Amino acid sequence: MNINVSWAGEALFVGETASGHKILMDGPPEGGGHDLGPRPMEMLLLGTGSCSSYDVISILKKSRQDVNACEVEISSTRADTEPKVFTDIHIHFKVTGKDLKEKQVERAVSLSAEKYCSASIMLGAIAKITHTFEIIDL
């Protein structure tokens, strides 16, 4: 996978993905940014949330679960000193569907965390990652 990131002045960067999509990333005003896009570290968490959600939805659909929505809330803590890596990440899934089986949702979350989500597994080499879920029945 090859991507390109170009500096666009001050703390603004334009990233172009291998699939041709562009995204602006910017730093906070106190760091010379203008708040024109997400911070790079936010992008890491967004990617992790998307990757793990994709897995959970896919696993549930293959298990013939009637899943209609999946929302992920991620909270994190970073180190106080440079490099300010993530030290703790908590991923909470809100899975909505009709008659979802708790064991199936638990299995999907575990498989994503332990086997399939390359983003969270990679971050897990540095940070402690925990997972919870709730089921919202339609």
N, C-alpha and C positions, 0 to 999 in steps of 0.2 A: 504494500500500500504506500503510495507516495502522495504527499500533500504539499501545499505551498502556503507560506505565511509571509505577507509583505507588510513592512512598516509603512503606515500612512501618516506619520507625524505625531509628535507628542507621545501619548501612550495608546494610540490607536493602531490596530493591526487588522488586516483583512486576510482571513484564512480561506483557502480554496481546497475543497476536498477532492479526493481521487475521482469521485462521481460528478465533479463539476459544480458543486454547490458552493456559494460564497457566504461567509458570515463575518460580521464585524465584531471585534473584541476590543474592549477599552478598559482602561484603568480608572480608579477612583479619582475624583477631583483633587484630593490631597496628594495624589501621585502624578499629577499632570494630565489626567484624563478628563473627559467631558461626559462620561456616563452614557455613551452612545451604543453600548452593547454589553453583553455579559463579560465578566472577568474570566481569564483563562482557567482559574481553579473552579469557577462555577461550571464551566464547560465540561470539566472532568466529571463533576457530579451529575450534570444533565445527561452525559453519555452513559454513565453507570445506571442511572434510573431508567433510561430508555432501553438499554441492553437487557437489564434484569426483567423489566416489564414485558419485553418481547418474548423472553423465555417463558415466563409464567403463563402468559396468554397462550402461547403455542402449546405448551405442555398440557394445559387445561383443555384446550380444544381437541388435542389428540386423545385425551382421556374422556372425550364426549361430555364434557361439562358445558353447560349453557352459560358461558361467560359473556357479559355485555360490556363491561368496562373494567379498567384497571388504572388506578391512580397510585402514584408512589410519592411519598413524602420522605425526603432525606434530610437528616440533621447531621452536622459534622462539627468536629473540633479540630483546630489546627495547632501545631506547636507554636509556642510563644517566640522562639528564636529562629533565625535563618538556618537552614531552609525551612520555611513554615509549612511543612508537610502535614497532611491529614493524619491525626493520631487515632481518632475514633469516628466511625461513620455508622449511623443507624438508618436502615432502610425499612420503611413501613408501607406495606401494600394494602390498599383498599380495593378489594376485588368484588365487583358487582355481578350478580347473575341470578338465575332461577334455580333454586334447589341445589346450590353448589355444596359438594361434600367437603367437610373440613379437612379430612385426611388427604384428599386430592389437592387442595390448595396448599396445605402444608408440604406435601411432596413436591409440588411445582416450585415453591419458594426454595426448598432445600436443594433440589436439582440445579436450579439456576445458580444458587450461591456456591455450591460445591463442585459443579461439573461444567456448566454451560456459559455463564456470563464472564467472558474474558476480561471485561472492564473491572468488575468487582473483584474477581479473583486476583487480578494484577494489583489493584489498590490494596487488597487484603494482605499482600506481602509486606506492606508498610504499616497499614492502619488496622486497628481492631474493627471488624465489621460485624454488626448484629442485624438481625432481621425479625420483624413481627408482621402479622397480617390481621386483617379483619375482613369478614364477609358481610356484604350488604345484599340482602335478599330482595328480589323484585316481587 
